[in-house]
Amino acid sequence: MVTQLEDIYNTYFKDVFLYVYSLSGDKYIAEDITSETFMKALASLDSFRGDSDIRVWLCQIAKNSYYSYLRKKKSFVDLESLPEPASEDNVEQEITTTEASMKVHEIIQNLKEPYKKVFTLRVFGELSFKQIGKLFAKSDNWACVTYHRAREKIKARLGDYR
């Protein structure tokens, strides 16, 4: 069991760290949230049903932990220290800014399936179109088209916020 947990940690630490870093833009926060994520995953490993890739499950825990962190620290945010919004043409770049990240994540959560899952797997799970297609029992071309459609939907909804 311990060896299995070590394997999971060693295999997915970098993915979870990069995901949290893309949300927070802060290396130290990402390290803390990543550590917290694996502690929570360890405590609830028996509840992992295997319905999704373990990487997606870990990233979901990380996202929830990060949002909890933001809620706790909300009163300490210095509005002048927030980054300027990125170009609306690059959705991936917008995810890296904290302010835009909240809007983008809200939009992503409201996307219909399979757009939501395909976009999340591609951007946060860093899976290839081939891997995503395989998860859905579809072609890599289907995954690519679905991802780009999801991206266009996100860009259109981001325009509604501006």
DSSP file (Angstrom, degrees, kcal/mol; ACC not computed):
  #  RESIDUE AA STRUCTURE BP1 BP2  ACC     N-H-->O    O-->H-N    N-H-->O    O-->H-N    TCO  KAPPA ALPHA  PHI   PSI    X-CA   Y-CA   Z-CA
    1    1 A M     >        0   0    0      0, 0.0     4,-2.2     0, 0.0     5,-0.2   0.000 360.0 360.0 360.0 -45.4    0.0    0.0    0.0
    2    2 A V  H  >  +     0   0    0      1,-0.2     4,-2.5     2,-0.2     5,-0.2   0.910 360.0  50.4 -63.2 -42.1    2.8    2.4    0.9
    3    3 A T  H  > S+     0   0    0      1,-0.2     4,-2.3     2,-0.2    -1,-0.2   0.899 109.2  51.8 -62.2 -40.4    4.6    1.7   -2.3
    4    4 A Q  H  > S+     0   0    0      2,-0.2     4,-2.2     1,-0.2    -2,-0.2   0.908 110.5  48.1 -62.7 -42.9    1.4    2.3   -4.3
    5    5 A L  H  X S+     0   0    0     -4,-2.2     4,-2.6     2,-0.2    -2,-0.2   0.887 110.7  51.2 -65.5 -39.7    1.0    5.7   -2.6
    6    6 A E  H  X S+     0   0    0     -4,-2.5     4,-3.1     2,-0.2     5,-0.2   0.905 109.2  51.2 -63.3 -40.5    4.6    6.6   -3.3
    7    7 A D  H  X S+     0   0    0     -4,-2.3     4,-2.5     2,-0.2    -2,-0.2   0.918 110.6  48.2 -62.1 -44.0    4.1    5.7   -6.9
    8    8 A I  H  X S+     0   0    0     -4,-2.2     4,-2.5     2,-0.2     5,-0.2   0.934 114.1  47.0 -61.8 -46.3    1.0    7.9   -7.1
    9    9 A Y  H  X S+     0   0    0     -4,-2.6     4,-2.1     1,-0.2    -2,-0.2   0.951 115.4  44.4 -60.5 -50.6    2.8   10.7   -5.5
   10   10 A N  H  < S+     0   0    0     -4,-3.1     4,-0.3     1,-0.2    -1,-0.2   0.852 117.0  46.6 -64.5 -35.1    5.9   10.4   -7.7
   11   11 A T  H  < S+     0   0    0     -4,-2.5     4,-0.3    -5,-0.2    -1,-0.2   0.884 125.3  25.8 -74.6 -39.7    3.8   10.0  -10.8
   12   12 A Y  H  X S+     0   0    0     -4,-2.5     4,-2.5    -5,-0.2     5,-0.3   0.487  91.2  93.9-110.0  -4.3    1.4   12.8  -10.4
   13   13 A F  H  X S+     0   0    0     -4,-2.1     4,-3.0    -5,-0.2     5,-0.2   0.941  90.3  46.7 -55.7 -50.4    3.1   15.4   -8.1
   14   14 A K  H  > S+     0   0    0     -4,-0.3     4,-2.8     1,-0.2     5,-0.2   0.901 112.3  50.5 -61.4 -42.1    4.4   17.5  -11.0
   15   15 A D  H  > S+     0   0    0     -4,-0.3     4,-2.0     2,-0.2    -1,-0.2   0.928 114.2  43.5 -61.6 -45.7    1.1   17.5  -12.8
   16   16 A V  H  X S+     0   0    0     -4,-2.5     4,-2.7     2,-0.2     5,-0.3   0.919 114.0  50.9 -67.6 -43.3   -0.8   18.6   -9.7
   17   17 A F  H  X S+     0   0    0     -4,-3.0     4,-2.8    -5,-0.3    -2,-0.2   0.941 111.6  47.1 -59.0 -48.3    1.8   21.2   -8.9
   18   18 A L  H  X S+     0   0    0     -4,-2.8     4,-2.1    -5,-0.2    -1,-0.2   0.874 111.6  51.9 -63.1 -37.0    1.7   22.7  -12.4
   19   19 A Y  H  X S+     0   0    0     -4,-2.0     4,-1.3    -5,-0.2    -1,-0.2   0.952 113.3  42.6 -63.3 -49.5   -2.0   22.7  -12.3
   20   20 A V  H  X S+     0   0    0     -4,-2.7     4,-3.0     1,-0.2     5,-0.3   0.880 112.6  54.3 -66.2 -36.8   -2.2   24.6   -9.0
   21   21 A Y  H  X S+     0   0    0     -4,-2.8     4,-2.8    -5,-0.3    -1,-0.2   0.877 105.1  54.0 -63.5 -36.3    0.6   26.9  -10.2
   22   22 A S  H  < S+     0   0    0     -4,-2.1    -1,-0.2    -5,-0.2    -2,-0.2   0.821 113.8  43.1 -67.4 -28.3   -1.4   27.7  -13.3
   23   23 A L  H  < S+     0   0    0     -4,-1.3    -2,-0.2    -3,-0.1    -1,-0.2   0.916 127.0  27.6 -77.7 -46.0   -4.3   28.7  -11.0
   24   24 A S  H  < S-     0   0    0     -4,-3.0    74,-0.2     2,-0.1    -3,-0.2   0.817  80.6-146.6 -91.9 -32.2   -2.3   30.6   -8.4
   25   25 A G     <  +     0   0    0     -4,-2.8     2,-0.4    -5,-0.3    -4,-0.1   0.634  68.5 107.1  71.1  13.2    0.7   32.0  -10.2
   26   26 A D     >  -     0   0    0     -6,-0.2     4,-2.5     1,-0.1     5,-0.2  -0.979  60.6-155.0-131.1 119.8    2.6   31.5   -7.0
   27   27 A K  H  > S+     0   0    0     -2,-0.4     4,-2.2     1,-0.2     5,-0.1   0.884  96.0  48.6 -59.5 -42.6    5.2   28.8   -6.5
   28   28 A Y  H  > S+     0   0    0      2,-0.2     4,-2.2     1,-0.2    -1,-0.2   0.895 112.2  47.0 -70.5 -40.8    4.9   28.7   -2.7
   29   29 A I  H  > S+     0   0    0      2,-0.2     4,-3.0     1,-0.2     5,-0.3   0.922 111.9  52.5 -63.9 -42.6    1.1   28.6   -2.7
   30   30 A A  H  X S+     0   0    0     -4,-2.5     4,-2.4     1,-0.2    -2,-0.2   0.898 108.9  49.6 -60.7 -41.0    1.3   25.8   -5.4
   31   31 A E  H  X S+     0   0    0     -4,-2.2     4,-2.3     2,-0.2    -1,-0.2   0.928 113.6  45.7 -63.2 -45.1    3.6   23.8   -3.2
   32   32 A D  H  X S+     0   0    0     -4,-2.2     4,-2.5     2,-0.2    -2,-0.2   0.936 115.2  45.5 -63.7 -47.5    1.4   24.2   -0.1
   33   33 A I  H  X S+     0   0    0     -4,-3.0     4,-2.5     1,-0.2    -1,-0.2   0.882 111.9  52.8 -66.1 -37.9   -1.8   23.3   -2.0
   34   34 A T  H  X S+     0   0    0     -4,-2.4     4,-2.1    -5,-0.3    -1,-0.2   0.925 110.5  47.3 -63.5 -44.3   -0.1   20.4   -3.8
   35   35 A S  H  X S+     0   0    0     -4,-2.3     4,-1.9     1,-0.2    -2,-0.2   0.931 113.0  49.0 -60.6 -45.6    1.0   19.0   -0.4
   36   36 A E  H  X S+     0   0    0     -4,-2.5     4,-2.6     1,-0.2    -2,-0.2   0.882 107.6  56.5 -61.1 -38.8   -2.5   19.5    1.0
   37   37 A T  H  X S+     0   0    0     -4,-2.5     4,-2.7     1,-0.2    -1,-0.2   0.926 108.1  45.7 -60.0 -46.9   -4.0   17.8   -2.1
   38   38 A F  H  X S+     0   0    0     -4,-2.1     4,-2.3     2,-0.2    -1,-0.2   0.839 111.4  52.9 -70.1 -31.0   -2.0   14.6   -1.6
   39   39 A M  H  X S+     0   0    0     -4,-1.9     4,-2.1     2,-0.2    -2,-0.2   0.925 112.8  44.5 -65.9 -43.7   -2.8   14.6    2.1
   40   40 A K  H  X S+     0   0    0     -4,-2.6     4,-1.5     2,-0.2    -2,-0.2   0.896 113.1  51.3 -66.1 -40.0   -6.5   14.8    1.3
   41   41 A A  H  < S+     0   0    0     -4,-2.7     4,-0.3     1,-0.2    -2,-0.2   0.905 109.4  50.4 -63.7 -41.0   -6.2   12.2   -1.4
   42   42 A L  H >< S+     0   0    0     -4,-2.3     3,-0.9     1,-0.2     4,-0.3   0.914 110.4  49.7 -61.8 -43.2   -4.4    9.8    1.0
   43   43 A A  H 3< S+     0   0    0     -4,-2.1    -1,-0.2     1,-0.2    -2,-0.2   0.783 122.6  32.2 -67.8 -26.7   -7.2   10.3    3.5
   44   44 A S  T >< S+     0   0    0     -4,-1.5     3,-1.7     1,-0.1     4,-0.4   0.116  78.8 117.5-119.3  22.3   -9.9    9.6    0.9
   45   45 A L  G X  S+     0   0    0     -3,-0.9     3,-1.3    -4,-0.3    -1,-0.1   0.846  74.2  59.5 -58.2 -35.2   -8.2    7.1   -1.3
   46   46 A D  G 3  S+     0   0    0     -4,-0.3    -1,-0.3     1,-0.3    -2,-0.1   0.694 100.3  56.9 -68.7 -16.6  -10.8    4.5   -0.5
   47   47 A S  G <  S+     0   0    0     -3,-1.7     2,-0.6     2,-0.0    -1,-0.3   0.537  76.9 110.1 -90.4  -6.5  -13.5    6.8   -1.9
   48   48 A F    <   -     0   0    0     -3,-1.3     6,-0.0    -4,-0.4    -3,-0.0  -0.593  49.8-170.4 -70.8 115.6  -11.8    7.0   -5.3
   49   49 A R        -     0   0    0     -2,-0.6    -1,-0.2     1,-0.0    -4,-0.0   0.639  33.5-123.0 -85.6 -15.8  -14.2    5.0   -7.5
   50   50 A G  S    S+     0   0    0      3,-0.1     4,-0.1     2,-0.1    -2,-0.1   0.632  71.3 131.1  82.5  12.5  -12.0    4.9  -10.5
   51   51 A D  S    S+     0   0    0      2,-0.1     2,-0.3     3,-0.0    -3,-0.0   0.751  75.0  25.1 -68.2 -23.5  -14.6    6.5  -12.7
   52   52 A S  S    S-     0   0    0      1,-0.0     2,-0.1     2,-0.0    -2,-0.1  -0.813 104.3 -72.0-132.9 172.4  -12.0    9.0  -14.0
   53   53 A D     >  -     0   0    0     -2,-0.3     4,-1.9     1,-0.1     3,-0.5  -0.409  43.0-125.3 -62.2 140.1   -8.3    9.2  -14.4
   54   54 A I  H  > S+     0   0    0      1,-0.2     4,-2.7     2,-0.2     5,-0.2   0.820 111.2  60.5 -60.9 -30.0   -6.6    9.5  -11.0
   55   55 A R  H  > S+     0   0    0      2,-0.2     4,-2.4     1,-0.2    -1,-0.2   0.908 105.0  47.5 -62.8 -41.9   -4.8   12.7  -12.4
   56   56 A V  H  > S+     0   0    0     -3,-0.5     4,-2.1     2,-0.2    -2,-0.2   0.910 111.5  50.8 -65.5 -42.1   -8.2   14.3  -13.0
   57   57 A W  H  X S+     0   0    0     -4,-1.9     4,-2.1     2,-0.2    -2,-0.2   0.929 111.7  47.3 -60.2 -47.0   -9.3   13.3   -9.5
   58   58 A L  H  X S+     0   0    0     -4,-2.7     4,-2.6     1,-0.2    -2,-0.2   0.897 111.2  50.9 -63.3 -40.6   -6.2   14.8   -7.9
   59   59 A C  H  X S+     0   0    0     -4,-2.4     4,-2.8     2,-0.2    -1,-0.2   0.855 107.8  53.4 -66.4 -33.6   -6.6   18.0   -9.9
   60   60 A Q  H  X S+     0   0    0     -4,-2.1     4,-2.4     2,-0.2    -2,-0.2   0.920 110.2  47.0 -65.1 -43.4  -10.2   18.2   -8.7
   61   61 A I  H  X S+     0   0    0     -4,-2.1     4,-2.5     2,-0.2    -2,-0.2   0.920 113.3  49.7 -61.7 -43.4   -9.0   17.9   -5.1
   62   62 A A  H  X S+     0   0    0     -4,-2.6     4,-2.7     2,-0.2    -2,-0.2   0.916 110.0  50.0 -62.2 -44.1   -6.3   20.5   -5.8
   63   63 A K  H  X S+     0   0    0     -4,-2.8     4,-2.6     1,-0.2    -1,-0.2   0.932 112.1  47.3 -61.6 -45.9   -8.8   22.9   -7.4
   64   64 A N  H  X S+     0   0    0     -4,-2.4     4,-2.1     1,-0.2    -1,-0.2   0.895 112.6  50.0 -63.1 -39.5  -11.2   22.6   -4.4
   65   65 A S  H  X S+     0   0    0     -4,-2.5     4,-2.3     2,-0.2    -1,-0.2   0.904 111.1  49.1 -64.8 -41.0   -8.3   23.1   -2.0
   66   66 A Y  H  X S+     0   0    0     -4,-2.7     4,-2.5     2,-0.2    -2,-0.2   0.918 110.6  49.4 -65.7 -42.9   -7.2   26.2   -3.9
   67   67 A Y  H  X S+     0   0    0     -4,-2.6     4,-2.2     2,-0.2    -1,-0.2   0.873 110.5  51.1 -65.2 -35.6  -10.7   27.7   -4.0
   68   68 A S  H  X S+     0   0    0     -4,-2.1     4,-2.2     2,-0.2    -1,-0.2   0.915 109.3  51.4 -63.8 -42.2  -10.9   27.1   -0.2
   69   69 A Y  H  X S+     0   0    0     -4,-2.3     4,-2.1     1,-0.2    -2,-0.2   0.920 109.5  49.9 -58.5 -45.5   -7.6   28.8    0.2
   70   70 A L  H  X S+     0   0    0     -4,-2.5     4,-0.8     1,-0.2    -1,-0.2   0.907 109.2  51.1 -62.8 -41.5   -8.9   31.8   -1.8
   71   71 A R  H >< S+     0   0    0     -4,-2.2     3,-0.5     1,-0.2     4,-0.3   0.907 112.0  47.4 -62.2 -40.6  -12.1   32.1    0.3
   72   72 A K  H 3< S+     0   0    0     -4,-2.2     3,-0.3     1,-0.2    -1,-0.2   0.864 118.9  39.7 -67.7 -35.7  -10.0   32.0    3.5
   73   73 A K  H >< S+     0   0    0     -4,-2.1     3,-2.2     1,-0.2     4,-0.4   0.386  83.7 106.9 -95.0   2.5   -7.6   34.7    2.2
   74   74 A K  G X< S+     0   0    0     -4,-0.8     3,-1.3    -3,-0.5    -1,-0.2   0.856  76.8  53.0 -52.9 -41.9  -10.2   36.8    0.4
   75   75 A S  G 3  S+     0   0    0     -3,-0.3    -1,-0.3    -4,-0.3    -2,-0.1   0.640 106.6  55.1 -72.4 -11.3  -10.1   39.6    3.0
   76   76 A F  G <  S+     0   0    0     -3,-2.2     2,-0.3     2,-0.1    -1,-0.3   0.381  76.9 120.1-101.1   4.1   -6.3   39.8    2.6
   77   77 A V    <   -     0   0    0     -3,-1.3     2,-0.8    -4,-0.4     3,-0.1  -0.548  56.3-144.6 -75.8 127.3   -6.1   40.4   -1.1
   78   78 A D    >   -     0   0    0     -2,-0.3     3,-1.8     1,-0.2     4,-0.4  -0.830   7.4-153.6 -89.5 110.6   -4.5   43.7   -2.2
   79   79 A L  G >  S+     0   0    0     -2,-0.8     3,-1.0     1,-0.3    -1,-0.2   0.801  91.5  57.9 -59.7 -30.9   -6.5   44.7   -5.2
   80   80 A E  G 3  S+     0   0    0      1,-0.2    -1,-0.3    -3,-0.1    -2,-0.0   0.694  99.6  59.4 -73.3 -16.9   -3.6   46.7   -6.7
   81   81 A S  G <  S+     0   0    0     -3,-1.8    -1,-0.2     2,-0.1    -2,-0.2   0.542  79.4 109.7 -88.3  -5.9   -1.4   43.6   -6.7
   82   82 A L  S <  S-     0   0    0     -3,-1.0    15,-0.0    -4,-0.4    -3,-0.0  -0.452  75.8-110.7 -69.4 141.0   -3.7   41.7   -9.0
   83   83 A P        -     0   0    0      0, 0.0    16,-0.1     0, 0.0    -1,-0.1  -0.287  32.7 -99.0 -70.5 157.2   -2.3   41.2  -12.5
   84   84 A E        -     0   0    0      1,-0.1    16,-0.1    15,-0.1    15,-0.0  -0.457  50.0 -92.8 -69.2 146.2   -3.7   42.9  -15.5
   85   85 A P        -     0   0    0      0, 0.0    -1,-0.1     0, 0.0     3,-0.1  -0.332  44.2-125.1 -60.6 142.9   -6.1   40.8  -17.6
   86   86 A A        -     0   0    0      1,-0.2     8,-0.0     8,-0.1     5,-0.0  -0.237  43.3 -65.0 -80.8 174.9   -4.4   38.9  -20.4
   87   87 A S    >   -     0   0    0      1,-0.1     3,-1.1     2,-0.0     7,-0.2  -0.330  40.5-132.9 -59.3 139.4   -5.3   39.1  -24.1
   88   88 A E  T 3  S+     0   0    0      1,-0.2    -1,-0.1    -3,-0.1     3,-0.1   0.606 100.3  69.5 -73.3  -9.1   -8.8   37.6  -24.7
   89   89 A D  T 3  S+     0   0    0      1,-0.2     2,-0.7     2,-0.1    -1,-0.2   0.681  92.2  60.1 -80.5 -17.8   -7.4   35.7  -27.7
   90   90 A N    <>  +     0   0    0     -3,-1.1     4,-1.7     1,-0.2     3,-0.2  -0.811  57.1 176.4-117.9  92.1   -5.3   33.3  -25.5
   91   91 A V  H  > S+     0   0    0     -2,-0.7     4,-1.5     1,-0.2    -1,-0.2   0.890  82.2  56.0 -61.2 -42.0   -7.6   31.4  -23.1
   92   92 A E  H  > S+     0   0    0      1,-0.2     4,-0.7     2,-0.2    -1,-0.2   0.886 107.0  49.7 -59.8 -39.1   -4.7   29.3  -21.7
   93   93 A Q  H >4 S+     0   0    0     -3,-0.2     3,-0.8     1,-0.2     4,-0.4   0.866 106.0  57.0 -67.9 -35.9   -2.8   32.5  -20.8
   94   94 A E  H >< S+     0   0    0     -4,-1.7     3,-1.3     1,-0.2    -1,-0.2   0.841  97.4  62.4 -64.6 -31.7   -5.9   33.9  -19.0
   95   95 A I  H 3< S+     0   0    0     -4,-1.5    -1,-0.2     1,-0.3    -2,-0.2   0.819  95.6  61.3 -63.0 -29.2   -6.0   30.8  -16.8
   96   96 A T  T << S+     0   0    0     -3,-0.8     2,-0.5    -4,-0.7    -1,-0.3   0.635  89.4  79.9 -76.3 -12.7   -2.6   31.7  -15.4
   97   97 A T  S <> S-     0   0    0     -3,-1.3     4,-2.6    -4,-0.4     5,-0.2  -0.829  77.6-140.0 -96.8 133.9   -3.8   35.0  -14.0
   98   98 A T  H  > S+     0   0    0     -2,-0.5     4,-1.5   -74,-0.2    -1,-0.1   0.898  98.2  48.5 -59.9 -45.7   -5.7   34.7  -10.7
   99   99 A E  H  > S+     0   0    0      1,-0.2     4,-1.0     2,-0.2     3,-0.3   0.956 118.7  38.3 -62.9 -50.9   -8.4   37.3  -11.5
  100  100 A A  H  > S+     0   0    0      1,-0.2     4,-3.0     2,-0.2     5,-0.2   0.814 107.0  68.9 -69.3 -29.8   -9.2   35.9  -14.9
  101  101 A S  H  X S+     0   0    0     -4,-2.6     4,-3.1     1,-0.2     5,-0.3   0.899  96.4  51.9 -57.5 -43.2   -8.8   32.3  -13.6
  102  102 A M  H  X S+     0   0    0     -4,-1.5     4,-1.9    -3,-0.3    -1,-0.2   0.917 112.7  45.4 -61.6 -43.0  -11.9   32.6  -11.4
  103  103 A K  H  X S+     0   0    0     -4,-1.0     4,-2.3     2,-0.2    -2,-0.2   0.928 114.4  47.9 -65.4 -45.5  -14.0   33.7  -14.4
  104  104 A V  H  X S+     0   0    0     -4,-3.0     4,-3.0     1,-0.2    -2,-0.2   0.921 111.8  49.4 -63.3 -44.1  -12.5   31.1  -16.7
  105  105 A H  H  X S+     0   0    0     -4,-3.1     4,-2.5    -5,-0.2    -1,-0.2   0.878 109.8  51.7 -64.8 -36.1  -13.1   28.3  -14.2
  106  106 A E  H  X S+     0   0    0     -4,-1.9     4,-1.1    -5,-0.3    -1,-0.2   0.925 112.0  46.6 -63.5 -43.5  -16.6   29.4  -13.6
  107  107 A I  H >< S+     0   0    0     -4,-2.3     3,-0.5     1,-0.2     4,-0.5   0.927 111.7  51.2 -63.2 -45.3  -17.2   29.3  -17.4
  108  108 A I  H >< S+     0   0    0     -4,-3.0     3,-1.4     1,-0.2    -2,-0.2   0.913 106.7  54.0 -59.5 -43.3  -15.6   25.9  -17.6
  109  109 A Q  H 3< S+     0   0    0     -4,-2.5    -1,-0.2     1,-0.3    -2,-0.2   0.784 109.1  49.8 -63.0 -26.1  -17.8   24.5  -14.8
  110  110 A N  T << S+     0   0    0     -4,-1.1    -1,-0.3    -3,-0.5    -2,-0.2   0.455  86.5 110.1 -93.8  -1.0  -20.8   25.7  -16.8
  111  111 A L  S <  S-     0   0    0     -3,-1.4     2,-0.2    -4,-0.5     6,-0.0  -0.417  72.2-116.3 -68.9 149.4  -19.8   24.1  -20.1
  112  112 A K    >>  -     0   0    0     -2,-0.1     4,-1.6     1,-0.1     3,-0.6  -0.500  49.2 -66.1 -79.8 156.6  -21.8   21.1  -21.2
  113  113 A E  T 34 S+     0   0    0      1,-0.3    -1,-0.1     2,-0.2     0, 0.0  -0.559 114.4  25.6 -76.2 148.8  -20.1   17.7  -21.6
  114  114 A P  T 3> S+     0   0    0      0, 0.0     4,-2.8     0, 0.0    -1,-0.3  -0.988 119.6  59.1 -89.3   1.3  -18.0   16.6  -23.3
  115  115 A Y  H <> S+     0   0    0     -3,-0.6     4,-2.6     1,-0.2     5,-0.3   0.910 105.6  50.6 -56.7 -45.3  -16.6   20.1  -23.8
  116  116 A K  H  X S+     0   0    0     -4,-1.6     4,-2.2     1,-0.2    -1,-0.2   0.944 115.5  40.2 -59.0 -51.4  -16.0   20.6  -20.1
  117  117 A K  H  > S+     0   0    0      2,-0.2     4,-2.8     1,-0.2     5,-0.2   0.907 115.6  50.2 -68.7 -42.1  -14.1   17.3  -19.6
  118  118 A V  H  X S+     0   0    0     -4,-2.8     4,-2.2     2,-0.2     5,-0.2   0.932 113.1  46.3 -62.9 -45.9  -12.1   17.5  -22.8
  119  119 A F  H  X S+     0   0    0     -4,-2.6     4,-2.8    -5,-0.3     5,-0.4   0.924 114.2  48.4 -62.2 -44.3  -10.9   21.1  -22.2
  120  120 A T  H  X>S+     0   0    0     -4,-2.2     4,-1.9    -5,-0.3     5,-1.8   0.915 112.2  48.2 -62.9 -44.8  -10.0   20.2  -18.6
  121  121 A L  H  <5S+     0   0    0     -4,-2.8     6,-2.2     3,-0.2    -1,-0.2   0.884 116.0  44.4 -64.1 -37.7   -8.1   17.1  -19.6
  122  122 A R  H  <5S+     0   0    0     -4,-2.2     4,-0.2     4,-0.2    -2,-0.2   0.946 124.7  29.8 -72.7 -48.7   -6.2   18.9  -22.3
  123  123 A V  H  <5S+     0   0    0     -4,-2.8    -3,-0.2    -5,-0.2    -2,-0.2   0.935 136.0  22.0 -80.9 -48.5   -5.3   22.1  -20.3
  124  124 A F  T  <5S+     0   0    0     -4,-1.9    -3,-0.2    -5,-0.4    -2,-0.1   0.828 129.6  42.5 -93.1 -34.4   -5.0   20.9  -16.8
  125  125 A G  S   <S-     0   0    0     -5,-1.8    -3,-0.2     2,-0.1    -4,-0.2   0.613  94.2-142.6 -85.1 -11.9   -4.4   17.2  -17.2
  126  126 A E        +     0   0    0     -6,-0.3     2,-0.2    -4,-0.2    -4,-0.2   0.840  41.9 160.0  51.9  38.8   -2.0   18.0  -20.1
  127  127 A L        -     0   0    0     -6,-2.2    -1,-0.2     1,-0.1     2,-0.1  -0.600  40.6-115.3 -87.4 152.0   -3.2   14.9  -22.0
  128  128 A S     >  -     0   0    0     -2,-0.2     4,-2.5     1,-0.1     5,-0.2  -0.371  27.0-109.8 -77.8 163.9   -2.7   14.6  -25.7
  129  129 A F  H  > S+     0   0    0      1,-0.2     4,-2.9     2,-0.2    14,-0.2   0.864 121.6  55.7 -62.4 -34.1   -5.6   14.5  -28.1
  130  130 A K  H  > S+     0   0    0      2,-0.2     4,-2.1     1,-0.2    -1,-0.2   0.928 108.7  46.0 -63.1 -45.4   -4.9   10.8  -28.7
  131  131 A Q  H  > S+     0   0    0      2,-0.2     4,-2.0     1,-0.2    -2,-0.2   0.904 114.3  48.1 -64.4 -41.9   -5.1   10.1  -24.9
  132  132 A I  H  X S+     0   0    0     -4,-2.5     4,-1.6     2,-0.2    -2,-0.2   0.937 110.5  51.1 -65.3 -46.0   -8.3   12.1  -24.6
  133  133 A G  H  <>S+     0   0    0     -4,-2.9     5,-3.5     1,-0.2     4,-0.4   0.900 109.3  51.5 -56.2 -42.0   -9.9   10.4  -27.6
  134  134 A K  H ><5S+     0   0    0     -4,-2.1     3,-1.0     3,-0.2    -1,-0.2   0.895 105.4  55.0 -63.9 -40.8   -9.0    7.0  -26.1
  135  135 A L  H 3<5S+     0   0    0     -4,-2.0    -1,-0.2     1,-0.3    -2,-0.2   0.846 116.0  38.5 -60.5 -33.4  -10.7    7.9  -22.8
  136  136 A F  T 3<5S-     0   0    0     -4,-1.6    -1,-0.3    -3,-0.2    -2,-0.2   0.393 112.4-118.0 -96.7   1.9  -13.9    8.7  -24.7
  137  137 A A  T < 5S+     0   0    0     -3,-1.0    -3,-0.2    -4,-0.4     2,-0.2   0.897  79.8 113.4  58.6  41.8  -13.5    5.8  -27.1
  138  138 A K  S   <S-     0   0    0     -5,-3.5    -1,-0.2    -6,-0.2    -2,-0.1  -0.708  72.8 -81.8-128.8 179.3  -13.3    8.4  -29.9
  139  139 A S     >  -     0   0    0     -2,-0.2     4,-1.8     1,-0.1     5,-0.1  -0.404  33.1-117.0 -82.7 162.6  -10.6    9.5  -32.4
  140  140 A D  H  > S+     0   0    0      1,-0.2     4,-2.2     2,-0.2     5,-0.1   0.808 118.3  58.3 -67.8 -27.8   -7.9   12.0  -31.6
  141  141 A N  H  > S+     0   0    0      2,-0.2     4,-2.7     1,-0.2     5,-0.2   0.904 103.5  51.5 -65.5 -41.5   -9.4   14.2  -34.3
  142  142 A W  H  > S+     0   0    0      1,-0.2     4,-2.7     2,-0.2     5,-0.2   0.924 110.5  49.2 -59.1 -44.9  -12.7   14.2  -32.3
  143  143 A A  H  X S+     0   0    0     -4,-1.8     4,-2.4     2,-0.2    -2,-0.2   0.903 111.5  49.0 -62.6 -41.6  -10.8   15.2  -29.2
  144  144 A C  H  X S+     0   0    0     -4,-2.2     4,-2.3     2,-0.2    -2,-0.2   0.932 113.7  45.0 -64.1 -47.2   -9.1   18.0  -31.1
  145  145 A V  H  X S+     0   0    0     -4,-2.7     4,-2.2     2,-0.2    -2,-0.2   0.913 114.0  49.6 -63.8 -43.4  -12.3   19.4  -32.6
  146  146 A T  H  X S+     0   0    0     -4,-2.7     4,-2.4    -5,-0.2    -2,-0.2   0.904 110.6  50.7 -63.6 -41.9  -14.1   19.1  -29.3
  147  147 A Y  H  X S+     0   0    0     -4,-2.4     4,-2.6    -5,-0.2    -2,-0.2   0.939 111.3  47.1 -60.1 -48.1  -11.3   20.9  -27.5
  148  148 A H  H  X S+     0   0    0     -4,-2.3     4,-2.1     1,-0.2    -1,-0.2   0.851 111.4  51.1 -67.6 -33.0  -11.3   23.8  -30.0
  149  149 A R  H  X S+     0   0    0     -4,-2.2     4,-2.2     2,-0.2    -1,-0.2   0.915 110.9  48.8 -66.5 -41.6  -15.1   24.1  -29.8
  150  150 A A  H  X S+     0   0    0     -4,-2.4     4,-2.4     1,-0.2    -2,-0.2   0.916 110.0  52.2 -61.9 -42.8  -14.8   24.3  -26.0
  151  151 A R  H  X S+     0   0    0     -4,-2.6     4,-2.5     1,-0.2    -1,-0.2   0.900 109.2  49.2 -60.5 -42.3  -12.1   26.9  -26.3
  152  152 A E  H  X S+     0   0    0     -4,-2.1     4,-2.4     2,-0.2    -1,-0.2   0.889 109.8  51.4 -65.8 -39.1  -14.3   29.0  -28.6
  153  153 A K  H  X S+     0   0    0     -4,-2.2     4,-2.3     2,-0.2    -2,-0.2   0.906 110.9  48.5 -62.9 -41.5  -17.2   28.7  -26.2
  154  154 A I  H  X S+     0   0    0     -4,-2.4     4,-2.5     2,-0.2    -2,-0.2   0.931 111.2  49.5 -64.8 -45.7  -15.0   29.9  -23.4
  155  155 A K  H  X S+     0   0    0     -4,-2.5     4,-1.8     1,-0.2    -2,-0.2   0.906 111.2  50.0 -60.0 -41.9  -13.7   32.8  -25.4
  156  156 A A  H  X S+     0   0    0     -4,-2.4     4,-0.9     1,-0.2    -1,-0.2   0.918 113.1  45.4 -64.1 -42.9  -17.2   33.9  -26.4
  157  157 A R  H  X S+     0   0    0     -4,-2.3     4,-0.8     1,-0.2     3,-0.3   0.837 108.2  56.9 -71.6 -31.7  -18.4   33.7  -22.7
  158  158 A L  H >X S+     0   0    0     -4,-2.5     3,-0.9     1,-0.2     4,-0.8   0.886 101.7  57.6 -63.5 -36.5  -15.3   35.6  -21.6
  159  159 A G  H 3< S+     0   0    0     -4,-1.8     3,-0.4     1,-0.2    -1,-0.2   0.812  98.6  60.0 -61.8 -29.9  -16.3   38.4  -24.0
  160  160 A D  H 3< S+     0   0    0     -4,-0.9    -1,-0.2    -3,-0.3    -2,-0.2   0.782 101.9  53.7 -67.7 -27.3  -19.7   38.6  -22.1
  161  161 A Y  H <<        0   0    0     -3,-0.9    -1,-0.2    -4,-0.8    -2,-0.2   0.707 360.0 360.0 -78.2 -20.6  -17.8   39.5  -18.9
  162  162 A R     <        0   0    0     -4,-0.8    -1,-0.2    -3,-0.4    -2,-0.2   0.465 360.0 360.0 -92.3 360.0  -15.9   42.3  -20.5
